[in-house]
Amino acid sequence: MSVETTRAGAAIDRERIAELTERQKQIFRERTARSGEYFERALKVMPNGVPSSFQSNDPWPVYIERGEGARVWDVDGNEYADFHNGFGVMCIGHANPRVAAAVKARIDHGTHFAAPTEGSIIVAEELQRRFGLPQWRFTNSGTESTLGAFHLARGATGRDLMLKIEGSYHGHHDAAMVSVYPPLEALGERDDPISVPYGAGYPRALTELTRAVPFNDAEALQRVLEKLDGEIAGLIMEPAMMNINIIPPRAGYLERVRELTDAHGVKLIFDEVKTGATISPGGATGRFGVVPDIVTLAKATCGGYPGGAIGMTAELAALVADDTVHQYGTFNGNPLVMAAAEATLTEVLTEDAYEVLEDTNETLKAACAEIIERYRLPAYTEGIGAKGCVIFSPERIYEYRDYLTKVDGELSTLAWLYHMNHGIFMTPGVEEEWTLSIAHSADDVQRYLAAFETFAREVTAAG
Ligand SMILES: Cc1ncc(COP(=O)(O)O)c(C=O)c1O
């Protein structure tokens, strides 16, 4: 029997994990048999049977039929409390009546003109108020937002190189698909990481124009900026990493990043696709008090509709205004998306709503921490605003290399199976987190905790 004693103390029996994983997978297959049938059908028309590869899952994705508030129902009729929340989009809760009313009110008056409507002005005004950046443009996704940000940084500086944080995801355009989840053996030196393309299809010449630096290490950033002085256009980063569980910035790190990028004439981009509408009214920018040159938004900002936005300084906006940097899109500022965004930002995700999200999150995190302690699991909780997670690592992680070497993938996968089989809809994958909505009640939190405790009890039980 292979038993490890972790720093946190509990004996982790690898054979038991394997056995429980097999058992839970079998339960999962039985509970979601209809999804299995949909999967067979979908395989004939979509690679992996899904519209986007992030929706893939082993043995198959759970096909969803409907959602209401904090609950979703799959095609087998299973009801779940939804902690996946559309990859962190549905902070307003499913089928939110206010957002639905706003969209319905718009829908009978024409849904698309490719000419500006008042809605785009209202949403841009609200984003200006929230984030403190003066000028905004709209997009249709997070990928488009970060693509526009790369163009702005390069266009403003006339430089080609871009910096990103190792192990971060910023959408799937060529320049961003570098060092996203590089394998351990491909990383290279921590101080000089190799630019690793994330999959095939990107010209090598472009991959090399994006360089990675470790998160939470301003000195490493300083060394790169000094070495490549005058060559770097921009640094794109999530101010709190949210694609390898959640890693908050160390105290003083973001302030130092701002100073260093300013000193080297490098445009600082905060990719707030995940954090923007979920961790405070002004996202991470508001929460941490460091203002970048560019903010990119999408996900929760438009209340479940496919929209995004780019916030920028007046200097950068001038480049867009005079067409030095082209920012385009037929559907940008689509009236339905703007109606949803306006209702989301001005009626639903109000200051009070963020307080409720934070309180619910703190309750959930504290109760998870108590279970971790009681069962002496090698894990800890992390979270900000509406976002949180249990990280299966015996010690804190501060950057991607910690995530790769310290997070226990087997425990993470098993916890996911327990959640799914106990009525908690969770993001598949080791690296994701929960997102709360304003519809999450004490009951939903209790349901999550009951599933997590069952997992903790069974995984640490002897024999
Ligand atoms: C931080 C971050 N940036 C950009 C994106 C890309 O957004 P989208 O999937 O809307 O293109 C994502 C998606 O998960 C993200 O997490």
The ligand as an ORCA input file, in Angstrom:
! r2SCAN-3c Opt
* xyz 0 1
  C      -8.040     35.709    -17.762
  C      -8.710     35.353    -19.051
  N      -8.502     36.119    -20.139
  C      -9.084     35.853    -21.318
  C      -9.934     34.780    -21.458
  C     -10.577     34.498    -22.773
  O     -11.928     34.812    -22.700
  P     -12.957     34.187    -23.750
  O     -13.076     32.746    -23.412
  O     -14.218     34.981    -23.526
  O     -12.379     34.408    -25.104
  C     -10.185     33.943    -20.353
  C     -11.083     32.787    -20.466
  O     -11.170     31.931    -19.614
  C      -9.551     34.242    -19.125
  O      -9.755     33.476    -18.039
*
